[in-house]
Amino acid sequence: MNTPQQSPYCFDVIIIGSGGAGLTLALSLPDHYQIAILAKSHLQDASTYYAQGGVAAVLDQSDSIEQHIDDTMIAGGHLCHLDAVTFTVEGGHDAVDFLLKQGVQFTLDEQDNLHLTREGGHSQRRIIHAADATGKAISTTLVQRAKEKQNIQLFENVIAIDVITTQKAQLESQHNRAIGVYALNEESSEVETFLAPFTALACGGAMKAYLYTSNPDIATGDGIAMAWRAGCRVSNMEFNQFHPTCLYHPQARSFLITEAMRGEGAYLRLPDGERFMLRFDEHAELAPRDVVARAIDYEIKRLGLRHVWLDITHKSPEFVREHFPTLYARLLELGIDITKDMIPVVPAAHYTCGGVMVDQHSRTDIDGLYAIGETSCTGLHGANRMASNSLLECFVYGMSAAKHIQQEFKQAPRFNTVKHWDASQVENSDEDVVILQNWDELRTSMWNYVGIVRSSKRLERALHRIEMLKHEIEDYYQGYKVSKNLIELRNLVLVSEMIVRCAMQRKESRGLHYTLDYPELSSEIRDTILTPPDFLVSQPLVNT
């Protein structure tokens, strides 16, 4: 149990987030570095744990680096940065070796080689997996390895509030530098200070901005919002991936049906049995996710449906149970036998393709501050993330960040004291209903106006509501003691504004951004970049 803090916690590296990206960074650093991992919930409550698909890597002789690069560029609407794609794909072997050395148990084929499956957008079988619960296998293994390390201190239920920089802390430094974070300890209800010469944001994405999402509750854009307030640029936030197949069931709203099921031959059907994807793309069910999600959305709206059907009943029951044991067992609990019954599915917000701008070492615009995984925008995903590239990105960039931190370690300045969080001018809230109301209004507006299909009028309506909500939330933040819900809502409304403002700047339809007013591709290929303080209201570091 964490006890109330009397003085700052001082480490060499602070990592915000306990998913694949953050754990990879921690486990790739030397054993004599003192490392803190801050998890806002339980250690395994991260998007990595819930990933069903796998890790994309070129491992088969029939495959090639060039094919993986080409597939990624096509899926990303050619907005992907070729250098980032090449760097990530070429890092696939090292990433897989890292996972195997940690002890992750992947599924093997009959010859005891890594079994490879195929997912949407991939021209080859190149997805390594642990049955249909790859994320659980990776997360469980990496968390256990971190627990075994004496130099890694794990903090659960500790929620980062803001990055501390030398500029905001009014400390003398040659360049503005991140030196730690303020974080709320939920057990003590106190705000604590964590200091280190290196801080990494590995907090996941922001898809809780939407009413319907496959993401866990922790996905509230914390890292993106904190980086922005620290002074970092953010890019391509208009590209929000909606996973085509989320289970439509009242008892399991966020349960994802892995894309690997379509990779192994499942069909998407209408109530009359038609395989409608054949009308939308030559790759049918294996088209990129944005194509499949828009097709499902179109058919649902055209026919007034609540969902469409995913059907793998034409495969043998033995095949289905062997390839999808977790899905089979879970859906059977809900009364769906996938060897006999079709699965009701709908699209749901799934992945943030944009984020904090970083280089190949995961460095942000602020010295000492790194962003990894879904929090970052490396240039890999472009306008649409290709399936199973995201976990690969976590490992490749986590290891790259570790190498850079080691290069910079000796000369990095250290600050062992800063001003403590001042809550003397605020009081406990007796109006938490305000947070609940604003939370619901924000997510409903984002779903209705900034969803799979957009228009200029919808975006204008969304921005108007978000601006009002942001000012209300900021007033609330300044007057009351911070809580988990308030911290998350403050971050989520800021990131939602980024999504809308980026979407309003893109006068074309590309990848995941489809607008009725500009349905064609532009001849100009460019990123959408936001630079602080483009649209900030006054947001002090310490709430007083």
C-alpha positions in Angstrom: 0.0 0.0 0.0 1.3 3.5 -0.9 1.5 5.9 2.1 1.2 9.7 1.9 4.3 11.3 0.7 6.6 13.4 2.9 9.1 14.3 0.3 9.5 13.9 -3.5 10.0 10.4 -4.9 13.3 10.6 -6.9 14.1 8.1 -9.6 16.2 7.9 -12.8 13.3 7.2 -15.0 9.5 7.6 -14.5 7.1 5.7 -16.8 3.5 6.6 -16.9 1.5 3.5 -17.9 1.9 -0.2 -17.5 1.1 -1.5 -20.9 3.4 -3.0 -23.5 5.2 0.2 -24.4 6.0 1.3 -20.8 7.0 -2.2 -19.7 9.2 -2.7 -22.7 11.1 0.5 -21.9 11.5 -0.4 -18.2 12.7 -3.9 -19.0 15.1 -2.7 -21.7 17.0 -0.3 -19.3 20.0 -1.3 -17.3 19.3 -3.0 -13.9 21.1 -0.2 -12.0 18.6 2.4 -13.1 16.0 3.2 -10.5 12.7 3.1 -12.4 9.1 4.0 -11.3 6.1 2.7 -13.2 2.9 4.6 -12.4 -0.4 2.8 -13.2 -3.6 4.7 -12.9 -5.4 1.4 -12.1 -4.1 -2.2 -11.7 -0.9 -3.0 -13.6 -2.7 -5.2 -16.2 -5.5 -2.7 -16.8 -4.0 -1.4 -20.0 -5.0 -1.7 -23.7 -2.2 -4.3 -24.2 -3.9 -6.8 -21.9 -7.1 -6.7 -24.0 -5.4 -7.1 -27.4 -6.7 -10.3 -29.0 -4.8 -10.2 -32.4 -1.1 -10.3 -32.3 2.2 -8.8 -33.3 3.0 -8.1 -37.0 6.6 -9.1 -38.0 8.3 -10.5 -41.1 9.3 -14.0 -40.1 8.3 -16.3 -43.1 10.5 -16.8 -46.1 7.6 -16.1 -48.5 7.3 -12.6 -46.8 9.6 -9.6 -47.0 10.3 -6.3 -45.3 9.3 -4.5 -48.6 5.9 -6.2 -48.6 5.2 -5.3 -45.0 6.2 -1.7 -45.7 4.0 -1.6 -48.8 1.0 -3.0 -47.0 1.4 -0.4 -44.2 1.7 2.5 -46.6 -1.4 1.4 -48.5 -3.4 0.9 -45.3 -2.3 4.2 -44.0 -3.6 6.1 -47.0 0.1 6.9 -48.0 0.2 9.4 -45.1 2.6 7.1 -43.3 6.2 8.4 -42.9 8.4 6.0 -44.9 11.3 6.3 -42.5 9.1 5.4 -39.5 7.5 2.5 -41.3 10.9 1.1 -42.4 12.4 1.6 -38.9 9.4 -0.2 -37.3 9.2 -3.1 -39.7 13.0 -3.7 -39.7 12.7 -3.8 -35.9 10.3 -6.7 -36.0 12.9 -9.4 -35.5 14.4 -7.7 -32.4 10.9 -7.1 -31.0 10.0 -10.7 -31.3 13.3 -11.8 -29.8 12.7 -9.5 -26.9 9.3 -11.0 -26.2 10.6 -14.5 -26.5 13.4 -13.8 -24.1 10.9 -12.4 -21.6 9.1 -15.7 -21.8 5.9 -14.9 -23.7 4.4 -18.1 -24.9 3.2 -17.7 -28.4 1.2 -20.3 -30.4 3.3 -22.7 -32.4 2.5 -24.6 -35.6 2.9 -28.4 -36.2 6.7 -27.9 -36.7 7.0 -26.0 -33.4 7.6 -22.7 -35.3 5.8 -19.6 -34.4 2.3 -19.9 -35.9 1.5 -17.0 -38.3 -2.0 -15.7 -39.0 -3.3 -13.0 -41.3 -5.3 -9.9 -40.7 -6.9 -7.1 -42.7 -4.5 -5.1 -44.9 -1.7 -7.7 -44.7 -0.8 -9.5 -48.0 1.0 -12.3 -46.1 0.6 -14.3 -42.9 2.8 -12.4 -40.5 0.9 -12.1 -37.2 2.4 -14.0 -34.3 -0.1 -14.6 -31.6 -1.0 -16.5 -28.4 -4.2 -18.1 -29.6 -6.8 -15.3 -29.5 -5.5 -13.7 -26.2 -2.1 -12.3 -27.3 -2.3 -9.2 -25.2 -3.1 -11.1 -22.1 0.0 -13.3 -22.6 2.3 -10.4 -23.3 0.9 -8.2 -20.5 1.0 -11.0 -17.9 4.6 -12.0 -18.8 6.0 -8.4 -18.9 4.3 -7.4 -15.6 5.7 -10.5 -13.9 9.2 -9.7 -15.2 8.9 -6.1 -13.9 7.9 -7.4 -10.5 11.0 -9.6 -10.4 13.3 -6.5 -11.0 14.5 -5.0 -7.8 15.2 -1.7 -9.5 11.6 -1.2 -10.7 9.1 0.2 -8.3 5.5 -0.3 -9.3 2.8 2.1 -8.2 -0.9 1.1 -8.7 -3.8 3.5 -8.5 -1.6 6.5 -8.9 -2.9 8.9 -11.6 -0.5 11.4 -13.3 -1.9 14.9 -13.4 0.7 17.0 -15.2 4.3 16.9 -16.3 6.6 19.1 -14.3 9.0 21.1 -16.5 11.8 23.4 -15.5 9.9 26.3 -17.1 6.7 25.8 -15.2 8.6 25.1 -12.0 10.6 28.3 -12.5 13.9 26.4 -12.3 17.1 27.5 -14.1 17.9 25.3 -17.0 19.6 25.7 -20.4 16.5 24.3 -22.1 13.0 23.6 -20.9 13.1 20.1 -19.6 10.7 17.6 -18.1 11.8 16.7 -14.6 8.9 14.6 -13.3 5.1 14.6 -12.7 2.5 15.4 -10.1 0.3 12.4 -9.5 -2.8 11.7 -7.4 -2.5 8.7 -5.0 -6.0 7.4 -4.9 -5.4 5.4 -1.7 -4.3 8.5 0.3 -6.2 11.1 -1.8 -3.0 13.1 -1.8 -1.1 14.6 -4.7 2.5 13.4 -4.7 5.6 14.5 -6.5 7.7 12.2 -8.7 11.1 13.5 -10.0 13.5 12.1 -12.5 15.7 13.3 -15.4 13.7 11.2 -17.8 9.9 10.8 -18.0 8.0 8.6 -20.5 4.3 8.9 -21.3 3.0 5.4 -22.2 -0.6 6.0 -21.3 -2.4 4.7 -24.3 -5.0 6.5 -26.4 -8.1 8.5 -26.0 -11.0 6.4 -27.4 -13.0 6.8 -24.2 -13.9 10.1 -25.9 -16.5 8.1 -27.7 -19.8 6.7 -26.4 -19.1 3.3 -27.8 -15.5 1.9 -27.6 -13.6 -1.3 -27.3 -11.1 0.3 -25.0 -10.7 -0.1 -21.2 -11.8 2.8 -19.0 -8.2 4.0 -18.6 -8.1 5.3 -22.3 -8.7 8.9 -21.6 -5.9 10.6 -23.5 -3.9 11.4 -20.4 -0.5 11.3 -22.0 -1.5 13.4 -25.0 -3.1 16.0 -22.8 -0.2 16.2 -20.4 2.3 16.5 -23.2 0.3 19.3 -24.8 0.2 21.2 -21.6 3.9 20.8 -21.2 4.5 22.3 -24.7 4.6 19.4 -27.1 3.2 19.4 -30.6 0.4 16.9 -31.4 -0.4 15.5 -34.9 -3.1 13.7 -36.9 -5.7 13.5 -34.1 -8.5 13.3 -36.7 -7.6 9.7 -37.5 -9.5 7.6 -35.0 -9.9 4.0 -35.8 -13.2 2.3 -35.3 -12.8 -1.4 -35.0 -15.4 -3.0 -37.3 -16.4 -5.9 -35.1 -17.2 -5.1 -31.5 -19.8 -7.5 -29.9 -23.3 -6.1 -29.8 -24.6 -7.5 -26.5 -26.0 -5.7 -23.4 -23.8 -7.7 -21.0 -20.5 -7.1 -22.8 -20.4 -3.6 -24.4 -16.7 -3.4 -24.9 -15.9 -6.9 -25.9 -13.8 -7.0 -29.1 -14.2 -9.7 -31.8 -10.6 -10.2 -33.0 -9.8 -9.4 -36.7 -8.0 -12.7 -36.8 -11.4 -14.3 -37.1 -11.9 -12.6 -40.5 -8.3 -13.5 -41.2 -9.2 -17.1 -40.8 -12.3 -16.9 -43.1 -15.2 -15.4 -41.1 -17.8 -13.6 -43.3 -19.8 -10.4 -42.5 -23.4 -10.9 -43.3 -26.7 -8.9 -43.4 -29.9 -10.4 -41.8 -30.8 -12.0 -45.2 -27.4 -13.7 -45.3 -25.7 -11.5 -47.9 -21.9 -11.1 -47.7 -22.2 -7.4 -48.2 -18.4 -6.6 -48.1 -18.1 -8.0 -51.6 -19.9 -4.9 -52.8 -17.5 -2.5 -51.1 -13.9 -3.8 -51.7 -12.2 -6.5 -53.7 -10.6 -7.8 -50.5 -14.0 -8.2 -48.9 -13.7 -8.9 -45.2 -10.0 -8.5 -45.3 -10.1 -4.9 -46.5 -8.5 -2.3 -44.2 -10.4 -1.5 -41.0 -11.7 1.9 -42.2 -13.2 0.4 -45.3 -14.9 -2.4 -43.3 -16.1 0.0 -40.5 -17.6 2.4 -43.0 -19.3 -0.4 -44.9 -20.9 -1.7 -41.7 -21.9 1.8 -40.7 -23.5 2.4 -44.1 -25.5 -0.9 -44.1 -26.7 -0.3 -40.5 -28.0 3.2 -41.4 -29.3 2.1 -44.8 -31.4 -0.8 -43.4 -32.1 0.6 -39.9 -30.2 -2.2 -38.2 -28.8 -2.4 -34.7 -25.9 -4.6 -35.9 -24.7 -6.9 -38.6 -23.5 -10.5 -38.3 -20.1 -12.1 -38.2 -20.2 -15.8 -39.4 -17.6 -18.5 -39.0 -20.1 -21.4 -38.8 -18.9 -22.7 -42.2 -15.6 -23.7 -40.5 -15.4 -27.0 -38.5 -16.2 -26.7 -34.8 -12.7 -28.1 -34.0 -11.0 -25.4 -36.1 -13.0 -22.7 -34.4 -12.4 -23.9 -30.9 -8.7 -24.4 -31.6 -8.1 -21.0 -33.1 -10.4 -19.0 -30.9 -10.6 -20.7 -27.5 -11.0 -17.4 -25.5 -13.7 -16.0 -27.7 -15.5 -19.4 -27.9 -15.6 -19.7 -24.1 -16.6 -16.1 -23.4 -19.4 -16.0 -26.1 -20.7 -19.3 -24.9 -21.2 -17.7 -21.5 -23.3 -15.1 -23.2 -25.4 -17.7 -25.0 -23.6 -17.6 -28.4 -22.1 -20.8 -29.7 -19.8 -19.5 -32.5 -19.5 -23.0 -34.0 -23.3 -22.8 -34.7 -24.4 -19.2 -34.2 -23.5 -15.9 -36.0 -22.1 -13.1 -33.8 -23.9 -9.7 -33.7 -21.3 -7.0 -34.2 -21.0 -3.2 -34.6 -18.1 -0.8 -35.1 -16.7 0.9 -32.0 -14.0 3.5 -31.3 -10.8 1.5 -31.0 -7.4 3.2 -31.6 -5.9 6.7 -31.6 -3.7 6.9 -34.7 -2.4 10.4 -34.0 -0.8 11.7 -30.8 2.3 13.4 -29.5 4.9 14.0 -32.2 8.1 12.0 -31.6 11.2 11.0 -33.4 12.6 7.4 -33.8 13.9 7.6 -30.2 10.4 8.4 -28.9 11.6 11.9 -28.0 9.0 14.7 -27.8 9.6 18.5 -28.2 10.6 18.7 -24.5 14.0 17.5 -23.3 13.8 14.5 -21.1 10.2 13.7 -22.1 9.3 10.6 -24.2 6.0 9.3 -25.6 5.6 5.7 -26.6 2.8 3.5 -28.0 -0.6 4.9 -28.6 0.2 8.1 -26.8 2.7 9.0 -29.6 2.5 9.8 -33.3 5.6 8.2 -34.8 4.4 8.4 -38.4 3.9 4.7 -38.7 0.1 4.6 -38.9 -0.6 7.5 -41.2 -4.3 7.8 -41.9 -5.2 4.3 -40.7 -3.4 1.8 -38.5 -2.9 -1.6 -40.0 -3.9 -4.5 -37.8 -1.2 -5.7 -35.3 1.3 -3.0 -36.2 0.5 -1.2 -33.0 1.9 -3.8 -30.6 5.0 -4.0 -32.8 5.4 -0.2 -32.5 5.2 -0.4 -28.7 8.2 -2.8 -28.6 10.3 -1.2 -31.3 10.0 2.3 -29.9 10.2 1.2 -26.3 13.5 -0.4 -26.9 14.7 2.6 -29.0 13.8 5.0 -26.2 15.7 2.9 -23.7 18.8 3.1 -25.9 18.5 6.9 -26.1 18.1 7.3 -22.4 21.2 5.4 -21.8 23.1 7.6 -24.2 21.9 10.8 -22.4 22.0 9.4 -18.9 25.3 10.7 -17.5 24.9 14.3 -18.7 21.2 14.7 -17.8 20.6 17.4 -15.1 18.8 16.3 -11.9 16.4 18.3 -9.7 15.6 16.8 -6.3 13.2 19.4 -5.1 10.3 21.4 -6.6 7.3 23.2 -5.2 4.8 20.8 -3.7 1.3 20.6 -5.1 -0.7 23.4 -3.4 -4.3 22.4 -2.6 -4.7 25.0 0.1 -7.1 27.2 -1.9 -9.5 24.5 -3.0 -12.2 22.4 -1.3 -13.8 19.0 -1.6 -16.5 18.8 -4.2 -20.1 18.3 -3.3 -21.2 18.5 -6.9 -19.7 15.4 -8.6 -22.9 15.2 -10.7 -21.3 18.0 -12.8 -18.5 15.6 -13.8 -20.9 12.9 -14.7 -23.1 15.2 -16.7 -20.2 16.7 -18.6 -18.6 13.2 -19.2 -21.8 11.9 -20.8 -22.4 15.1 -22.9 -18.9 15.0 -24.2 -18.9 11.4 -25.3 -22.3 11.6 -26.8 -21.3 14.7 -28.9 -18.2 13.0 -30.1 -20.1 9.9 -31.1 -22.8 11.8 -33.0 -20.7 14.5 -34.6 -17.1 13.2 -34.9 -17.7 9.5 -35.7 -17.1 7.3 -38.7 -18.7 9.7 -41.1 -18.3 13.5 -40.6 -19.4 16.8 -42.0 -18.3 20.4 -41.5 -21.6 21.2 -39.7 -21.2 18.3 -37.4 -17.7 19.3 -36.5 -18.7 22.9 -35.9 -21.5 21.7 -33.5 -19.1 19.4 -31.7 -16.5 22.2 -31.3 -19.1 24.6 -29.9 -20.2 22.1 -27.3 -16.6 21.1 -26.4 -15.5 24.7 -25.9 -18.3 25.2 -23.4 -17.6 22.0 -21.6 -13.9 22.8 -21.5 -14.5 26.1 -19.7 -16.9 24.5 -17.3 -14.5 21.8 -16.5 -11.6 24.2 -16.1 -13.6 26.3 -13.6 -14.4 23.2 -11.7 -10.8 22.1 -11.8 -9.6 25.4 -10.3 -12.1 25.3 -7.5 -12.1 21.7 -6.2 -9.7 19.1 -5.1 -8.6 16.8 -7.9 -10.1 13.3 -8.3 -9.6 10.5 -10.8 -12.8 11.4 -12.7 -11.9 15.1 -12.8 -8.4 14.4 -14.0 -9.7 12.1 -16.8 -12.4 14.4 -17.8 -10.1 17.4 -18.0 -7.8 15.4 -20.3 -10.5 13.9 -22.4 -12.2 17.3 -23.2 -8.8 18.7 -24.3 -8.0 15.7 -26.5 -11.5 15.8 -27.9 -10.9 19.4 -28.9 -7.7 18.3 -30.7 -9.6 15.6 -32.6 -12.2 18.1 -33.8 -9.7 20.9 -34.7 -7.5 18.5 -36.7 -10.6 17.1 -38.5 -11.7 20.6 -39.4 -8.3 21.3 -40.9 -8.4 18.3 -43.2 -10.3 19.2 -46.4 -10.3 15.7 -47.9 -11.3 12.2 -47.1 -8.3 10.0 -46.3 -8.1 6.8 -44.3 -10.1 7.0 -41.1 -11.2 10.6 -41.7 -14.2 10.6 -44.0 -16.2 13.8 -44.5 -19.3 14.3 -46.6 -18.2 17.8 -47.6 -14.8 16.6 -49.0 -15.3 13.0 -50.2 -12.2 12.9 -52.5 -8.5 12.6 -51.8 -6.4 15.7 -51.9 -3.4 15.7 -54.2 -1.4 17.2 -51.2 -0.2 14.6 -48.7 0.4 16.3 -45.3 0.1 15.9 -41.6 -2.2 17.9 -39.4 -0.1 19.5 -36.7 -1.3 21.4 -33.7 1.3 23.6 -31.8 0.7 24.8 -28.2 -0.8 27.2 -27.2 -3.0 27.2 -30.3 -6.3 27.0 -28.3 -5.5 26.7 -24.6 -7.4 28.5 -21.9 -5.2 29.3 -18.9 -4.2 26.1 -17.3 -1.7 26.4 -14.4 0.4 23.5 -13.4 -0.7 23.5 -9.8 -4.4 23.9 -9.0 -4.7 26.8 -6.5 
